[in-house]
Amino acid sequence: MIFRYTILYVDDVAATMTRFERAFGLERAMLHESQDYGELATGQTKLAFSSRSLMESLGKTPGRADRARPVFEVALEVPADQVSGAYERALEAGFEAAQAPRAEPWGQTTSYVVDPVDGFLIEICSPVAAQS
């Protein structure tokens, strides 16, 4: 079994994908002609987006992210010396600051931003340092 993709439910798939491309430098893998589903390339696993209206037509009732009480985060990893730059790029693209870059005691640099439209919590981090 492999972990193929995570799907985030949004109102406007194309606009969300454009926002994520601009903020994080991700590349568009595909956007369905219906504009109801799209994927961004992130290595072996895709970050996908589906419209809430499509999910509702399939009998689902998608909730919305709660900025004040997130139940998940999407982590995007860059080399340690690039965390601050990636964080600043996301802020310049309109994402909201949640935590400035900082060194963690477990050997990782972490930072957090929030999607300004859908409220998703996004971690921009370095790899966890190898433990001996």
C-alpha positions in Angstrom: 0.0 0.0 0.0 1.2 3.5 -0.7 0.0 6.9 0.4 -1.1 8.5 -2.9 -2.8 11.8 -2.0 -4.5 14.0 0.5 -7.6 15.8 -0.7 -8.6 19.2 0.8 -12.2 20.4 0.3 -12.5 23.9 -1.0 -15.0 26.2 -2.7 -12.8 27.2 -5.7 -10.3 24.5 -6.8 -8.5 26.5 -9.4 -8.1 29.6 -7.2 -6.8 27.5 -4.3 -4.3 25.7 -6.5 -3.1 29.0 -7.9 -2.7 30.3 -4.3 -0.7 27.2 -3.3 1.5 27.4 -6.4 2.3 31.0 -5.7 2.9 30.6 -2.0 4.9 27.3 -2.0 6.3 26.9 -5.5 4.3 23.7 -6.1 3.7 22.6 -9.6 0.2 21.8 -11.0 0.0 18.1 -11.9 -3.6 18.4 -13.2 -6.9 20.3 -13.0 -9.9 18.5 -14.3 -11.8 20.3 -17.0 -14.8 20.5 -14.6 -12.7 22.6 -12.3 -14.0 20.4 -9.4 -10.7 18.4 -8.8 -7.0 19.1 -9.2 -3.7 17.9 -7.9 -0.3 19.6 -7.1 2.9 17.6 -7.5 4.7 17.2 -4.2 6.9 14.2 -4.8 5.4 10.7 -4.6 2.3 12.0 -2.8 0.0 14.5 -4.4 -1.8 17.4 -2.6 -5.3 17.4 -4.1 -8.3 19.7 -4.0 -11.9 18.8 -4.5 -14.8 21.3 -4.7 -17.3 21.1 -1.8 -20.0 21.1 -4.4 -18.6 17.9 -6.0 -18.5 16.2 -2.6 -22.0 17.3 -1.8 -23.2 15.9 -5.2 -21.7 12.6 -4.0 -23.7 12.6 -0.8 -20.9 13.9 1.5 -21.1 16.8 3.8 -17.6 18.3 4.0 -16.7 20.5 7.0 -14.5 23.6 7.0 -11.2 24.0 8.6 -11.2 25.9 11.9 -8.2 28.2 12.2 -8.6 28.5 16.0 -8.9 24.7 16.5 -7.1 22.8 13.6 -7.6 19.1 13.5 -4.7 18.5 11.0 -1.9 20.2 9.2 -0.2 19.8 5.9 3.6 19.8 6.3 5.8 21.0 3.4 9.5 20.2 3.9 12.5 22.2 2.7 16.1 22.2 3.7 16.7 23.9 7.1 18.4 26.9 5.5 15.3 27.5 3.3 12.6 27.5 6.0 12.7 31.2 6.6 12.6 32.1 2.9 9.7 29.7 2.2 7.8 31.1 5.2 8.3 34.7 3.9 7.3 33.6 0.4 4.0 32.2 1.8 3.4 35.5 3.7 4.0 37.5 0.6 1.5 35.4 -1.3 -1.2 36.3 1.3 -1.0 33.4 3.7 -1.3 34.4 7.4 1.4 34.0 9.9 0.7 31.4 12.7 4.3 30.8 13.9 7.6 32.3 12.7 10.4 29.9 12.0 12.1 28.5 15.1 14.5 25.8 16.0 12.8 22.9 17.9 14.5 20.8 20.6 14.2 17.7 18.4 16.4 19.1 15.7 13.9 20.5 13.3 13.1 24.0 12.2 9.3 24.7 12.0 7.0 27.5 11.0 3.3 27.7 10.3 1.0 29.7 8.1 -2.7 29.6 7.6 -4.5 29.6 4.2 -6.3 33.0 4.1 -9.5 31.6 2.4 -10.0 28.1 3.6 -8.2 28.2 6.9 -5.9 25.2 6.4 -2.9 25.1 8.8 0.3 24.6 6.7 3.7 23.7 8.4 6.8 24.8 6.5 9.6 22.8 8.1 13.0 21.2 7.7 13.6 17.4 8.0 13.9 16.2 11.5 17.6 15.9 12.4 18.9 12.3 12.5 19.2 11.0 16.0 22.2 8.8 17.0 
